[in-house]
Amino acid sequence: MKGLLTIPLLVALTNADPIFTSRKSANQHLTRHRRDNGGIFEEVGGGNLQRECIDEICSLDEVREATDSEAEALAFWNSATKMCNQPNACHRSGTQTCVNKWRSRECQCKEGWVKTLDADDCSVDRDECEDPNHCANGGTCENLVGSFTCTCQNGWGGARCNEDIDECAAEQNPCANGGECNNTDGSFTCTCPPNWTGELCDIDVNECLNDPCQNGSSCLNLEGSYECVCSSGWGGQNCDEDFNECDMGLCPEGSICVMLSMNQFTCECPERGCNNADEAVYNDKLAQIESQNAPEIEEPEYSSEYNAPEYDTSDSYTDYQAAPEVTEPEAEPEATESNEEYTDNYGIQEYSENNDTVYEDVNAEVADDAEEVVEEVVEEIADVIEPEVETTDDYEAYETYE
């Protein structure tokens, strides 16, 4: 044999085969039949396709030596190494991978398909339901072509019913009436509130069987609860408390409810009477009455005219009597301070530099609540009693006394 024997292995797509196999199985693939070379060495003889490549595994070069042309060599090589390319080499539906081998092929089956002695192309359906435990946890198995299906019991899921379903994770709580859900393997439990019972907390507890109502009251069972029909002034959930009638709001607005004794109360009216329950409205009416009965205050009438002494506004001062000449007395009395202003003896007040005294006399005659009107009058009086006086160098007719 020329050169080193090369065995090409063409694999399209393989499943993981076992690494180790039995001796019997290995001998079926590795046994080499001794070839008769006619009593001479193989290297001495010429190329022979039967001897080189059919009885044994050969290389492409050996095929070329044993054939007459390149085309014949390639045709033989492709037929010997590409068996998977032949039509119907493996069953299309049941084959996972077809593996090319020397002048043969191996069909590796999908899950649900098997090979038999009569058919090695993965065309035989596997009946998974032959195993009674193929579907776990009481699931029912149904065989299909190339597959199976398991109908699982409540609480279990998965292809073979071996996966627990968490019922408590569902969008709607399986426990009714506020029950607490607790997941278990393949099932769940419910912890119910006091007034409910049952696996799903959907059965009402009849509390009246325990006679919870006291003081001669009657019990009325309700869904998830109960009611005690109390009498004789008793109240509370079990009719064991004094009922507060004032909480019912029976007294008129503005009155005060007062508990007297068991099953008794009274409504006390305010001092203004229950007919005047609204205190704000009552006080408003009193204010209106007080306003209507208040005495009227007469306001004094004021006039812009003032009865001031009439003065002659002429420029002649001859009509005014001059003060008599003063002769020196024998003994002049000591001057004393006086706030009184000197006037002539006929009651006409002489012009003075200090007119505040005049204003004060006028203000004393007018009421305090008409101060503004009086000021206007005073201003008019000031205009009247302050005539334009012609100045003269003769001061003999006007003398000032201290």
Secondary structure, 3 states (H helix, E strand, C coil): CCCCCCCCCEECCCCCCCCCCCHHHHHHHHCCCCCCCCCCCCCCCCCCHHHHHHCCCCCHHHHHHHCCCHHHHHHHHHHHHCHHHCCCCCCCCCEEEEEEECCEEEEEECCCEECCCCCCCCCEECCHHHCCCCCCCCCEEEEECCEEEEECCCCEECCCCCEECCHHHCCCCCCCCCCEEEEECCEEEEECCCCEECCCCCEECCHHHHCCCCCCCEEEEECCEEEEECCCCEECCCCCEECCHHHHCCCCCCCEEEEEECCEEEEECCCCCHHHCCHHHHHHHHHHHHHHHCCCCCCCCCCCCCCCCCCCCCCCCCCCCCCCCCCCCCCCCCCCCCCCCCCCCCCCCCCCCCCHHHHHHHHHHCCHHHHHHHHHHHHHHHHHHCCCCCCCCCCCCCCCCC
